[in-house]
């Protein structure tokens, strides 16, 4: 996993700005509170000397200055565009080596899950960690060559097609699937996570 980078895409946990689908069901303040505490625990669980952990933050200015995230972690602004455009820009812009990207809303993720994803990139160009709803909690690229400009384009985000569309945006790539984990978008997702711990 030489030069491996784990990018965590985060929004500043302000009510009405983060986890808005969840917030419509449980209240925007509660959703932002949950996300702030979830991210704190997640960053503690996944930091590891086998990879560099980088925070890709939004909104750009507020995220770069936000004091509640660990100061020792490198931060990059997400900049504009849909999720695919932002992920593609990160994949193309980072220094050489494999990159995995996750969000901050996966309570079950551990170092072991991340390590398995990076290991899969040993003999695959891409890896995805599926979510039960047809989306995914992790995407990784080996980046042994140029990241195609079509990567993550034309994806129907926040739908049951997100994983299939994202895989289709990488034609010809050998793609591995790793562990299935639940992200939290709705109150039902949150209930399911709480019931499983």
C-alpha positions in Angstrom: 0.0 0.0 0.0 2.9 2.3 -0.7 1.8 5.9 -1.1 -1.8 4.9 -0.4 -4.3 7.7 0.4 -7.6 7.5 2.0 -9.8 10.6 1.3 -12.8 11.3 3.6 -15.3 13.6 2.0 -16.9 15.8 4.6 -19.3 18.7 4.9 -19.1 21.1 7.8 -21.8 19.7 10.3 -24.1 22.7 10.3 -27.9 22.3 10.6 -29.5 22.4 7.2 -26.2 22.0 5.4 -25.4 18.4 6.1 -27.4 15.1 6.0 -30.5 17.0 4.8 -32.4 13.8 3.8 -31.9 12.5 7.4 -32.7 16.0 8.7 -36.1 16.1 7.0 -37.0 13.1 9.1 -35.4 13.7 12.5 -34.8 17.4 12.4 -31.8 19.3 10.9 -30.2 20.1 14.2 -30.3 16.4 15.3 -28.9 15.3 12.0 -26.0 17.7 12.1 -25.3 16.7 15.7 -25.3 13.0 14.7 -23.0 13.6 11.8 -20.5 15.7 13.9 -20.2 12.9 16.5 -20.2 10.1 13.8 -17.2 11.8 12.0 -15.3 12.2 15.2 -15.5 8.5 15.9 -14.9 7.5 12.3 -11.7 9.5 12.0 -10.4 7.9 15.2 -11.2 4.4 13.9 -9.7 4.6 10.4 -6.5 6.6 10.8 -3.6 4.2 10.1 0.1 4.4 9.3 -0.5 2.2 6.2 -2.2 5.1 4.4 -2.4 8.9 4.5 -5.8 10.1 5.6 -6.9 13.3 3.8 -10.0 15.3 4.4 -11.8 16.7 1.3 -14.0 19.4 2.8 -17.0 21.5 1.9 -17.9 24.3 1.7 -14.4 25.1 0.8 -13.6 28.1 3.0 -15.6 27.0 6.1 -14.3 23.4 5.8 -10.7 24.5 5.6 -11.1 26.5 8.8 -13.4 24.2 10.8 -11.8 23.5 14.2 -13.5 20.3 15.2 -11.7 18.1 12.8 -8.2 16.9 13.6 -5.7 19.6 12.8 -2.9 17.2 11.8 -4.9 15.8 8.8 -4.3 17.3 5.4 -7.4 19.2 4.1 -8.3 19.8 0.5 -11.3 21.8 -0.7 -13.9 19.7 -2.7 -14.7 22.7 -5.0 -17.8 22.8 -7.2 -19.7 20.2 -9.2 -21.7 17.1 -8.5 -20.3 14.3 -6.4 -18.8 12.6 -9.5 -17.0 15.8 -10.6 -15.6 16.3 -7.2 -14.4 12.7 -6.8 -12.9 12.7 -10.3 -11.0 15.9 -9.6 -9.6 14.4 -6.3 -8.6 11.2 -8.1 -6.8 13.1 -10.8 -5.2 15.8 -8.6 -3.6 13.7 -5.9 0.1 12.6 -6.1 0.7 9.1 -7.5 -0.5 5.9 -5.7 -3.7 4.2 -4.9 -6.6 6.3 -3.6 -9.8 5.2 -1.8 -12.6 7.7 -1.1 -15.3 7.3 1.5 -17.9 9.6 3.1 -18.3 10.4 6.8 -21.6 8.7 7.3 -20.6 5.0 7.5 -20.7 4.0 11.2 -19.5 0.4 10.6 -16.3 1.1 8.8 -13.0 -0.1 10.3 -9.3 -0.1 9.4 -9.8 -3.7 8.3 -12.4 -2.7 5.7 -10.1 0.0 4.3 -7.1 -2.4 4.3 -9.2 -5.0 2.3 -10.2 -2.3 -0.3 -6.5 -1.2 -0.8 -5.5 -4.9 -1.1 -8.1 -5.4 -3.8 -6.3 -2.7 -5.8 -3.3 -5.0 -6.0 -4.7 -6.8 -9.0 -7.7 -4.6 -10.0 -7.9 -1.0 -11.4 -10.9 -0.1 -9.2 -12.7 -1.2 -6.1 -16.2 -0.4 -4.8 -17.7 -1.0 -1.4 -21.4 -1.6 -2.1 -24.2 -0.2 0.1 -27.5 -2.2 0.5 -29.4 0.6 -1.3 -27.6 0.3 -4.6 -25.1 3.0 -3.9 -21.6 2.6 -2.4 -19.7 3.7 0.7 -16.2 3.4 -0.9 -14.6 3.8 -4.3 -10.9 3.2 -4.9 -8.7 3.5 -8.0 -5.2 2.1 -8.5 -4.3 5.0 -10.7 -1.5 3.2 -12.5 -2.5 5.2 -15.5 -4.5 8.3 -16.3 -7.9 8.5 -14.6 -10.3 8.7 -17.5 -12.3 12.0 -17.8 -15.5 9.9 -18.0 -14.9 8.5 -14.5 -18.0 9.0 -12.3 -19.8 10.9 -15.1 -23.5 10.3 -15.9 -24.2 8.7 -12.5 -27.7 8.8 -11.1 -26.6 9.9 -7.5 -28.8 9.1 -4.5 -30.5 6.3 -6.4 -30.3 2.5 -6.6 -28.3 2.9 -9.8 -25.4 4.8 -8.4 -23.1 1.8 -8.1 -23.9 0.3 -11.5 -23.6 3.7 -13.2 -20.3 4.4 -11.5 -18.9 1.0 -12.6 -20.1 1.6 -16.1 -18.2 5.0 -16.1 -14.9 3.0 -15.9 -15.1 0.9 -19.1 -12.5 -1.8 -19.5 -11.3 -1.5 -15.9 -10.9 -4.7 -13.8 -13.3 -3.9 -10.8 -13.4 -5.6 -7.4 -16.2 -5.4 -4.9 -15.3 -5.4 -1.2 -17.4 -5.4 1.9 -21.0 -4.2 1.9 -21.7 -1.6 4.5 -24.6 0.6 5.4 -24.3 4.4 5.1 -26.9 6.6 6.8 -29.1 8.7 4.6 -32.5 8.2 6.3 -34.0 7.7 9.7 -34.6 4.0 8.8 -30.9 3.6 8.0 -30.1 5.1 11.4 -32.6 2.8 13.2 -31.0 -0.2 11.4 -27.5 0.8 12.5 -28.6 1.4 16.1 -30.3 -2.0 16.2 -27.2 -3.8 15.0 -24.8 -2.5 17.7 
